[in-house]
Amino acid sequence: MTQLLAGNPEVQAAYTDAEKRDLEWRHRRFLEDQQIYRDAARDEGIAIGRAEGRAEADAEIVRNMKNAGFDNAMIAELTGLSLAEIERLN
């Protein structure tokens, strides 16, 4: 291969261009993969934040209903939370 490249500048240029195209393709693919990982991490963070916010809101609702005199069964019926969740939120 080196003899072919050394004796023919057109073949050498084409071979070098193919290497460059391959490296550019690999680099673009790497950057695309990194963007996919960042997007997935952001989406996961948003989902975790929403779940935490929802849990805090549920806890506040349960506390307010308990303070208003509702029992756990009534709270479960009105909120859709299970009795175990209500006990955990106390």
Biopython code that builds the backbone (N, CA, C, O; Angstrom):
import numpy as np
from Bio.PDB.StructureBuilder import StructureBuilder

atoms = [
    (1, "MET", "N", (0.829, -1.196, 0.000)),
    (1, "MET", "CA", (0.000, 0.000, 0.000)),
    (1, "MET", "C", (0.866, 1.250, 0.000)),
    (1, "MET", "O", (0.576, 2.211, -0.713)),
    (2, "THR", "N", (1.924, 1.240, 0.793)),
    (2, "THR", "CA", (2.778, 2.435, 0.834)),
    (2, "THR", "C", (3.438, 2.697, -0.506)),
    (2, "THR", "O", (3.667, 3.854, -0.858)),
    (3, "GLN", "N", (3.757, 1.626, -1.283)),
    (3, "GLN", "CA", (4.344, 1.819, -2.612)),
    (3, "GLN", "C", (3.326, 2.469, -3.538)),
    (3, "GLN", "O", (3.670, 3.349, -4.328)),
    (4, "LEU", "N", (2.091, 2.043, -3.442)),
    (4, "LEU", "CA", (1.039, 2.625, -4.273)),
    (4, "LEU", "C", (0.836, 4.093, -3.931)),
    (4, "LEU", "O", (0.669, 4.928, -4.820)),
    (5, "LEU", "N", (0.851, 4.403, -2.640)),
    (5, "LEU", "CA", (0.664, 5.788, -2.214)),
    (5, "LEU", "C", (1.853, 6.650, -2.623)),
    (5, "LEU", "O", (1.671, 7.782, -3.073)),
    (6, "ALA", "N", (3.049, 6.135, -2.473)),
    (6, "ALA", "CA", (4.250, 6.916, -2.781)),
    (6, "ALA", "C", (4.357, 7.211, -4.268)),
    (6, "ALA", "O", (4.856, 8.268, -4.654)),
    (7, "GLY", "N", (3.898, 6.294, -5.105)),
    (7, "GLY", "CA", (4.055, 6.484, -6.537)),
    (7, "GLY", "C", (2.932, 7.241, -7.203)),
    (7, "GLY", "O", (3.053, 7.604, -8.373)),
    (8, "ASN", "N", (1.858, 7.490, -6.511)),
    (8, "ASN", "CA", (0.705, 8.089, -7.157)),
    (8, "ASN", "C", (0.088, 9.147, -6.236)),
    (8, "ASN", "O", (-0.624, 8.800, -5.294)),
    (9, "PRO", "N", (0.350, 10.419, -6.492)),
    (9, "PRO", "CA", (-0.165, 11.472, -5.606)),
    (9, "PRO", "C", (-1.696, 11.554, -5.578)),
    (9, "PRO", "O", (-2.271, 11.937, -4.559)),
    (10, "GLU", "N", (-2.372, 11.195, -6.697)),
    (10, "GLU", "CA", (-3.832, 11.235, -6.714)),
    (10, "GLU", "C", (-4.414, 10.189, -5.765)),
    (10, "GLU", "O", (-5.371, 10.451, -5.037)),
    (11, "VAL", "N", (-3.810, 8.996, -5.792)),
    (11, "VAL", "CA", (-4.270, 7.931, -4.890)),
    (11, "VAL", "C", (-3.977, 8.321, -3.446)),
    (11, "VAL", "O", (-4.794, 8.087, -2.555)),
    (12, "GLN", "N", (-2.818, 8.913, -3.220)),
    (12, "GLN", "CA", (-2.455, 9.350, -1.870)),
    (12, "GLN", "C", (-3.446, 10.408, -1.374)),
    (12, "GLN", "O", (-3.875, 10.355, -0.221)),
    (13, "ALA", "N", (-3.807, 11.351, -2.217)),
    (13, "ALA", "CA", (-4.762, 12.392, -1.826)),
    (13, "ALA", "C", (-6.127, 11.791, -1.536)),
    (13, "ALA", "O", (-6.777, 12.175, -0.565)),
    (14, "ALA", "N", (-6.575, 10.843, -2.374)),
    (14, "ALA", "CA", (-7.877, 10.202, -2.152)),
    (14, "ALA", "C", (-7.872, 9.408, -0.854)),
    (14, "ALA", "O", (-8.846, 9.430, -0.102)),
    (15, "TYR", "N", (-6.782, 8.712, -0.594)),
    (15, "TYR", "CA", (-6.669, 7.924, 0.639)),
    (15, "TYR", "C", (-6.694, 8.849, 1.853)),
    (15, "TYR", "O", (-7.376, 8.567, 2.838)),
    (16, "THR", "N", (-5.956, 9.943, 1.782)),
    (16, "THR", "CA", (-5.915, 10.908, 2.880)),
    (16, "THR", "C", (-7.289, 11.551, 3.075)),
    (16, "THR", "O", (-7.720, 11.758, 4.209)),
    (17, "ASP", "N", (-7.979, 11.867, 1.973)),
    (17, "ASP", "CA", (-9.316, 12.448, 2.076)),
    (17, "ASP", "C", (-10.296, 11.469, 2.715)),
    (17, "ASP", "O", (-11.155, 11.871, 3.499)),
    (18, "ALA", "N", (-10.172, 10.198, 2.385)),
    (18, "ALA", "CA", (-11.050, 9.201, 2.993)),
    (18, "ALA", "C", (-10.815, 9.119, 4.503)),
    (18, "ALA", "O", (-11.763, 8.983, 5.278)),
    (19, "GLU", "N", (-9.563, 9.203, 4.911)),
    (19, "GLU", "CA", (-9.259, 9.202, 6.350)),
    (19, "GLU", "C", (-9.870, 10.430, 7.017)),
    (19, "GLU", "O", (-10.449, 10.338, 8.100)),
    (20, "LYS", "N", (-9.734, 11.575, 6.360)),
    (20, "LYS", "CA", (-10.290, 12.808, 6.914)),
    (20, "LYS", "C", (-11.811, 12.715, 7.027)),
    (20, "LYS", "O", (-12.388, 13.110, 8.040)),
    (21, "ARG", "N", (-12.456, 12.191, 5.985)),
    (21, "ARG", "CA", (-13.914, 12.037, 6.027)),
    (21, "ARG", "C", (-14.321, 11.110, 7.167)),
    (21, "ARG", "O", (-15.293, 11.371, 7.876)),
    (22, "ASP", "N", (-13.574, 10.034, 7.335)),
    (22, "ASP", "CA", (-13.876, 9.089, 8.414)),
    (22, "ASP", "C", (-13.705, 9.757, 9.771)),
    (22, "ASP", "O", (-14.547, 9.588, 10.652)),
    (23, "LEU", "N", (-12.631, 10.509, 9.949)),
    (23, "LEU", "CA", (-12.412, 11.209, 11.222)),
    (23, "LEU", "C", (-13.498, 12.259, 11.472)),
    (23, "LEU", "O", (-13.986, 12.407, 12.592)),
    (24, "GLU", "N", (-13.866, 12.981, 10.416)),
    (24, "GLU", "CA", (-14.933, 13.975, 10.572)),
    (24, "GLU", "C", (-16.252, 13.309, 10.930)),
    (24, "GLU", "O", (-16.991, 13.804, 11.781)),
    (25, "TRP", "N", (-16.550, 12.188, 10.281)),
    (25, "TRP", "CA", (-17.779, 11.460, 10.583)),
    (25, "TRP", "C", (-17.762, 10.982, 12.027)),
    (25, "TRP", "O", (-18.761, 11.119, 12.734)),
    (26, "ARG", "N", (-16.639, 10.424, 12.475)),
    (26, "ARG", "CA", (-16.531, 9.950, 13.859)),
    (26, "ARG", "C", (-16.692, 11.098, 14.849)),
    (26, "ARG", "O", (-17.324, 10.943, 15.894)),
    (27, "HIS", "N", (-16.114, 12.251, 14.513)),
    (27, "HIS", "CA", (-16.226, 13.407, 15.401)),
    (27, "HIS", "C", (-17.668, 13.897, 15.477)),
    (27, "HIS", "O", (-18.171, 14.183, 16.563)),
    (28, "ARG", "N", (-18.337, 13.995, 14.321)),
    (28, "ARG", "CA", (-19.749, 14.401, 14.330)),
    (28, "ARG", "C", (-20.589, 13.428, 15.136)),
    (28, "ARG", "O", (-21.452, 13.837, 15.913)),
    (29, "ARG", "N", (-20.336, 12.140, 14.950)),
    (29, "ARG", "CA", (-21.082, 11.113, 15.692)),
    (29, "ARG", "C", (-20.854, 11.258, 17.201)),
    (29, "ARG", "O", (-21.790, 11.136, 17.991)),
    (30, "PHE", "N", (-19.608, 11.518, 17.588)),
    (30, "PHE", "CA", (-19.288, 11.732, 18.999)),
    (30, "PHE", "C", (-20.072, 12.920, 19.550)),
    (30, "PHE", "O", (-20.658, 12.839, 20.629)),
    (31, "LEU", "N", (-20.078, 14.031, 18.794)),
    (31, "LEU", "CA", (-20.802, 15.217, 19.255)),
    (31, "LEU", "C", (-22.306, 14.949, 19.349)),
    (31, "LEU", "O", (-22.957, 15.404, 20.290)),
    (32, "GLU", "N", (-22.855, 14.219, 18.388)),
    (32, "GLU", "CA", (-24.278, 13.872, 18.433)),
    (32, "GLU", "C", (-24.583, 12.993, 19.639)),
    (32, "GLU", "O", (-25.593, 13.192, 20.314)),
    (33, "ASP", "N", (-23.716, 12.024, 19.912)),
    (33, "ASP", "CA", (-23.905, 11.154, 21.079)),
    (33, "ASP", "C", (-23.875, 11.954, 22.369)),
    (33, "ASP", "O", (-24.683, 11.728, 23.270)),
    (34, "GLN", "N", (-22.934, 12.897, 22.454)),
    (34, "GLN", "CA", (-22.844, 13.729, 23.652)),
    (34, "GLN", "C", (-24.118, 14.546, 23.848)),
    (34, "GLN", "O", (-24.592, 14.703, 24.974)),
    (35, "GLN", "N", (-24.672, 15.069, 22.747)),
    (35, "GLN", "CA", (-25.924, 15.832, 22.846)),
    (35, "GLN", "C", (-27.063, 14.938, 23.312)),
    (35, "GLN", "O", (-27.892, 15.356, 24.120)),
    (36, "ILE", "N", (-27.105, 13.720, 22.810)),
    (36, "ILE", "CA", (-28.147, 12.775, 23.232)),
    (36, "ILE", "C", (-28.031, 12.500, 24.725)),
    (36, "ILE", "O", (-29.042, 12.463, 25.426)),
    (37, "TYR", "N", (-26.796, 12.305, 25.224)),
    (37, "TYR", "CA", (-26.595, 12.049, 26.651)),
    (37, "TYR", "C", (-27.013, 13.260, 27.492)),
    (37, "TYR", "O", (-27.630, 13.101, 28.546)),
    (38, "ARG", "N", (-26.674, 14.479, 27.022)),
    (38, "ARG", "CA", (-27.069, 15.686, 27.758)),
    (38, "ARG", "C", (-28.589, 15.820, 27.795)),
    (38, "ARG", "O", (-29.164, 16.134, 28.837)),
    (39, "ASP", "N", (-29.235, 15.580, 26.655)),
    (39, "ASP", "CA", (-30.696, 15.676, 26.599)),
    (39, "ASP", "C", (-31.349, 14.667, 27.534)),
    (39, "ASP", "O", (-32.310, 14.991, 28.233)),
    (40, "ALA", "N", (-30.828, 13.447, 27.546)),
    (40, "ALA", "CA", (-31.386, 12.403, 28.420)),
    (40, "ALA", "C", (-31.199, 12.782, 29.883)),
    (40, "ALA", "O", (-32.111, 12.604, 30.690)),
    (41, "ALA", "N", (-30.029, 13.302, 30.232)),
    (41, "ALA", "CA", (-29.770, 13.708, 31.621)),
    (41, "ALA", "C", (-30.691, 14.854, 32.030)),
    (41, "ALA", "O", (-31.207, 14.876, 33.147)),
    (42, "ARG", "N", (-30.896, 15.817, 31.107)),
    (42, "ARG", "CA", (-31.796, 16.937, 31.405)),
    (42, "ARG", "C", (-33.227, 16.440, 31.616)),
    (42, "ARG", "O", (-33.900, 16.847, 32.563)),
    (43, "ASP", "N", (-33.681, 15.560, 30.729)),
    (43, "ASP", "CA", (-35.038, 15.022, 30.854)),
    (43, "ASP", "C", (-35.213, 14.251, 32.158)),
    (43, "ASP", "O", (-36.252, 14.342, 32.813)),
    (44, "GLU", "N", (-34.174, 13.484, 32.529)),
    (44, "GLU", "CA", (-34.249, 12.739, 33.793)),
    (44, "GLU", "C", (-34.307, 13.696, 34.979)),
    (44, "GLU", "O", (-35.064, 13.474, 35.924)),
    (45, "GLY", "N", (-33.512, 14.754, 34.930)),
    (45, "GLY", "CA", (-33.533, 15.747, 36.001)),
    (45, "GLY", "C", (-34.883, 16.436, 36.121)),
    (45, "GLY", "O", (-35.369, 16.676, 37.226)),
    (46, "ILE", "N", (-35.479, 16.750, 34.991)),
    (46, "ILE", "CA", (-36.809, 17.370, 35.002)),
    (46, "ILE", "C", (-37.829, 16.420, 35.615)),
    (46, "ILE", "O", (-38.656, 16.830, 36.429)),
    (47, "ALA", "N", (-37.768, 15.147, 35.221)),
    (47, "ALA", "CA", (-38.718, 14.161, 35.757)),
    (47, "ALA", "C", (-38.543, 13.997, 37.265)),
    (47, "ALA", "O", (-39.526, 13.904, 38.000)),
    (48, "ILE", "N", (-37.303, 13.963, 37.720)),
    (48, "ILE", "CA", (-37.049, 13.831, 39.163)),
    (48, "ILE", "C", (-37.580, 15.056, 39.895)),
    (48, "ILE", "O", (-38.210, 14.935, 40.946)),
    (49, "GLY", "N", (-37.324, 16.237, 39.336)),
    (49, "GLY", "CA", (-37.811, 17.470, 39.964)),
    (49, "GLY", "C", (-39.327, 17.510, 40.042)),
    (49, "GLY", "O", (-39.892, 17.933, 41.050)),
    (50, "ARG", "N", (-39.978, 17.073, 38.985)),
    (50, "ARG", "CA", (-41.445, 17.049, 39.004)),
    (50, "ARG", "C", (-41.961, 16.063, 40.044)),
    (50, "ARG", "O", (-42.920, 16.355, 40.758)),
    (51, "ALA", "N", (-41.328, 14.898, 40.131)),
    (51, "ALA", "CA", (-41.760, 13.894, 41.104)),
    (51, "ALA", "C", (-41.569, 14.411, 42.522)),
    (51, "ALA", "O", (-42.431, 14.224, 43.380)),
    (52, "GLU", "N", (-40.431, 15.064, 42.767)),
    (52, "GLU", "CA", (-40.196, 15.624, 44.101)),
    (52, "GLU", "C", (-41.205, 16.718, 44.419)),
    (52, "GLU", "O", (-41.717, 16.790, 45.536)),
    (53, "GLY", "N", (-41.492, 17.570, 43.439)),
    (53, "GLY", "CA", (-42.477, 18.632, 43.643)),
    (53, "GLY", "C", (-43.860, 18.068, 43.910)),
    (53, "GLY", "O", (-44.602, 18.576, 44.750)),
    (54, "ARG", "N", (-44.196, 17.010, 43.182)),
    (54, "ARG", "CA", (-45.498, 16.364, 43.370)),
    (54, "ARG", "C", (-45.579, 15.736, 44.767)),
    (54, "ARG", "O", (-46.617, 15.815, 45.424)),
    (55, "ALA", "N", (-44.495, 15.121, 45.215)),
    (55, "ALA", "CA", (-44.479, 14.497, 46.544)),
    (55, "ALA", "C", (-44.627, 15.563, 47.628)),
    (55, "ALA", "O", (-45.341, 15.358, 48.609)),
    (56, "GLU", "N", (-43.949, 16.705, 47.449)),
    (56, "GLU", "CA", (-44.077, 17.786, 48.429)),
    (56, "GLU", "C", (-45.502, 18.330, 48.452)),
    (56, "GLU", "O", (-46.041, 18.614, 49.521)),
    (57, "ALA", "N", (-46.106, 18.474, 47.291)),
    (57, "ALA", "CA", (-47.483, 18.964, 47.227)),
    (57, "ALA", "C", (-48.436, 17.966, 47.875)),
    (57, "ALA", "O", (-49.342, 18.355, 48.611)),
    (58, "ASP", "N", (-48.231, 16.674, 47.599)),
    (58, "ASP", "CA", (-49.069, 15.646, 48.222)),
    (58, "ASP", "C", (-48.944, 15.687, 49.735)),
    (58, "ASP", "O", (-49.941, 15.583, 50.449)),
    (59, "ALA", "N", (-47.717, 15.838, 50.223)),
    (59, "ALA", "CA", (-47.498, 15.881, 51.669)),
    (59, "ALA", "C", (-48.217, 17.081, 52.289)),
    (59, "ALA", "O", (-48.802, 16.973, 53.366)),
    (60, "GLU", "N", (-48.170, 18.207, 51.611)),
    (60, "GLU", "CA", (-48.840, 19.403, 52.131)),
    (60, "GLU", "C", (-50.356, 19.210, 52.136)),
    (60, "GLU", "O", (-51.030, 19.602, 53.089)),
    (61, "ILE", "N", (-50.884, 18.617, 51.088)),
    (61, "ILE", "CA", (-52.328, 18.363, 51.024)),
    (61, "ILE", "C", (-52.755, 17.425, 52.141)),
    (61, "ILE", "O", (-53.761, 17.668, 52.807)),
    (62, "VAL", "N", (-51.991, 16.348, 52.351)),
    (62, "VAL", "CA", (-52.322, 15.393, 53.413)),
    (62, "VAL", "C", (-52.275, 16.082, 54.774)),
    (62, "VAL", "O", (-53.170, 15.888, 55.597)),
    (63, "ARG", "N", (-51.235, 16.885, 55.017)),
    (63, "ARG", "CA", (-51.144, 17.604, 56.310)),
    (63, "ARG", "C", (-52.346, 18.523, 56.501)),
    (63, "ARG", "O", (-52.938, 18.561, 57.580)),
    (64, "ASN", "N", (-52.705, 19.263, 55.457)),
    (64, "ASN", "CA", (-53.836, 20.188, 55.567)),
    (64, "ASN", "C", (-55.143, 19.435, 55.827)),
    (64, "ASN", "O", (-55.970, 19.877, 56.625)),
    (65, "MET", "N", (-55.323, 18.303, 55.152)),
    (65, "MET", "CA", (-56.550, 17.535, 55.350)),
    (65, "MET", "C", (-56.594, 16.919, 56.746)),
    (65, "MET", "O", (-57.655, 16.858, 57.368)),
    (66, "LYS", "N", (-55.438, 16.460, 57.239)),
    (66, "LYS", "CA", (-55.393, 15.915, 58.609)),
    (66, "LYS", "C", (-55.725, 17.008, 59.623)),
    (66, "LYS", "O", (-56.475, 16.784, 60.574)),
    (67, "ASN", "N", (-55.155, 18.193, 59.403)),
    (67, "ASN", "CA", (-55.432, 19.322, 60.301)),
    (67, "ASN", "C", (-56.903, 19.724, 60.259)),
    (67, "ASN", "O", (-57.434, 20.251, 61.237)),
    (68, "ALA", "N", (-57.564, 19.474, 59.117)),
    (68, "ALA", "CA", (-58.981, 19.801, 58.992)),
    (68, "ALA", "C", (-59.871, 18.700, 59.559)),
    (68, "ALA", "O", (-61.094, 18.836, 59.578)),
    (69, "GLY", "N", (-59.252, 17.594, 60.027)),
    (69, "GLY", "CA", (-60.022, 16.549, 60.680)),
    (69, "GLY", "C", (-60.377, 15.352, 59.809)),
    (69, "GLY", "O", (-61.134, 14.488, 60.252)),
    (70, "PHE", "N", (-59.860, 15.270, 58.592)),
    (70, "PHE", "CA", (-60.139, 14.115, 57.734)),
    (70, "PHE", "C", (-59.355, 12.905, 58.221)),
    (70, "PHE", "O", (-58.214, 13.033, 58.665)),
    (71, "ASP", "N", (-59.979, 11.719, 58.135)),
    (71, "ASP", "CA", (-59.237, 10.501, 58.473)),
    (71, "ASP", "C", (-58.544, 9.969, 57.216)),
    (71, "ASP", "O", (-58.828, 10.410, 56.103)),
    (72, "ASN", "N", (-57.630, 9.014, 57.413)),
    (72, "ASN", "CA", (-56.819, 8.505, 56.306)),
    (72, "ASN", "C", (-57.657, 7.908, 55.171)),
    (72, "ASN", "O", (-57.324, 8.086, 54.000)),
    (73, "ALA", "N", (-58.727, 7.212, 55.504)),
    (73, "ALA", "CA", (-59.567, 6.601, 54.476)),
    (73, "ALA", "C", (-60.207, 7.670, 53.592)),
    (73, "ALA", "O", (-60.275, 7.516, 52.372)),
    (74, "MET", "N", (-60.670, 8.742, 54.204)),
    (74, "MET", "CA", (-61.287, 9.826, 53.440)),
    (74, "MET", "C", (-60.230, 10.538, 52.587)),
    (74, "MET", "O", (-60.490, 10.886, 51.435)),
    (75, "ILE", "N", (-59.056, 10.748, 53.150)),
    (75, "ILE", "CA", (-57.976, 11.396, 52.397)),
    (75, "ILE", "C", (-57.618, 10.537, 51.177)),
    (75, "ILE", "O", (-57.415, 11.060, 50.081)),
    (76, "ALA", "N", (-57.542, 9.223, 51.375)),
    (76, "ALA", "CA", (-57.225, 8.308, 50.280)),
    (76, "ALA", "C", (-58.291, 8.385, 49.191)),
    (76, "ALA", "O", (-57.975, 8.404, 48.001)),
    (77, "GLU", "N", (-59.518, 8.427, 49.595)),
    (77, "GLU", "CA", (-60.612, 8.487, 48.630)),
    (77, "GLU", "C", (-60.588, 9.794, 47.837)),
    (77, "GLU", "O", (-60.806, 9.790, 46.626)),
    (78, "LEU", "N", (-60.327, 10.896, 48.511)),
    (78, "LEU", "CA", (-60.357, 12.203, 47.856)),
    (78, "LEU", "C", (-59.117, 12.495, 47.011)),
    (78, "LEU", "O", (-59.211, 13.157, 45.978)),
    (79, "THR", "N", (-57.957, 12.002, 47.447)),
    (79, "THR", "CA", (-56.717, 12.329, 46.743)),
    (79, "THR", "C", (-56.275, 11.262, 45.753)),
    (79, "THR", "O", (-55.496, 11.544, 44.843)),
    (80, "GLY", "N", (-56.767, 10.036, 45.922)),
    (80, "GLY", "CA", (-56.308, 8.950, 45.067)),
    (80, "GLY", "C", (-55.011, 8.322, 45.549)),
    (80, "GLY", "O", (-54.475, 7.419, 44.906)),
    (81, "LEU", "N", (-54.506, 8.802, 46.686)),
    (81, "LEU", "CA", (-53.297, 8.215, 47.270)),
    (81, "LEU", "C", (-53.675, 6.946, 48.034)),
    (81, "LEU", "O", (-54.794, 6.807, 48.529)),
    (82, "SER", "N", (-52.718, 6.030, 48.117)),
    (82, "SER", "CA", (-52.981, 4.823, 48.886)),
    (82, "SER", "C", (-52.802, 5.137, 50.373)),
    (82, "SER", "O", (-52.188, 6.138, 50.742)),
    (83, "LEU", "N", (-53.359, 4.252, 51.223)),
    (83, "LEU", "CA", (-53.216, 4.434, 52.664)),
    (83, "LEU", "C", (-51.725, 4.405, 53.055)),
    (83, "LEU", "O", (-51.292, 5.159, 53.926)),
    (84, "ALA", "N", (-50.954, 3.533, 52.404)),
    (84, "ALA", "CA", (-49.514, 3.448, 52.696)),
    (84, "ALA", "C", (-48.814, 4.770, 52.361)),
    (84, "ALA", "O", (-47.945, 5.222, 53.107)),
    (85, "GLU", "N", (-49.196, 5.384, 51.241)),
    (85, "GLU", "CA", (-48.602, 6.672, 50.865)),
    (85, "GLU", "C", (-48.971, 7.753, 51.872)),
    (85, "GLU", "O", (-48.141, 8.589, 52.229)),
    (86, "ILE", "N", (-50.206, 7.731, 52.321)),
    (86, "ILE", "CA", (-50.669, 8.725, 53.292)),
    (86, "ILE", "C", (-49.915, 8.573, 54.598)),
    (86, "ILE", "O", (-49.495, 9.565, 55.194)),
    (87, "GLU", "N", (-49.741, 7.342, 55.047)),
    (87, "GLU", "CA", (-48.987, 7.091, 56.281)),
    (87, "GLU", "C", (-47.537, 7.559, 56.115)),
    (87, "GLU", "O", (-46.956, 8.146, 57.028)),
    (88, "ARG", "N", (-46.965, 7.292, 54.941)),
    (88, "ARG", "CA", (-45.575, 7.684, 54.687)),
    (88, "ARG", "C", (-45.427, 9.211, 54.672)),
    (88, "ARG", "O", (-44.388, 9.735, 55.076)),
    (89, "LEU", "N", (-46.443, 9.916, 54.215)),
    (89, "LEU", "CA", (-46.378, 11.362, 54.112)),
    (89, "LEU", "C", (-46.588, 12.078, 55.440)),
    (89, "LEU", "O", (-46.327, 13.276, 55.546)),
    (90, "ASN", "N", (-47.052, 11.360, 56.446)),
    (90, "ASN", "CA", (-47.283, 11.975, 57.764)),
    (90, "ASN", "C", (-45.991, 12.418, 58.391)),
    (90, "ASN", "O", (-45.994, 12.956, 59.498)),
]
sb = StructureBuilder()
sb.init_structure("model")
sb.init_model(0)
sb.init_chain("A")
sb.init_seg("    ")
for serial, (resi, resn, name, xyz) in enumerate(atoms, 1):
    if name == "N":
        sb.init_residue(resn, " ", resi, " ")
    sb.init_atom(name, np.array(xyz, "f"), 0.0, 1.0, " ", f" {name:<3s}", serial, name[0])
structure = sb.get_structure()
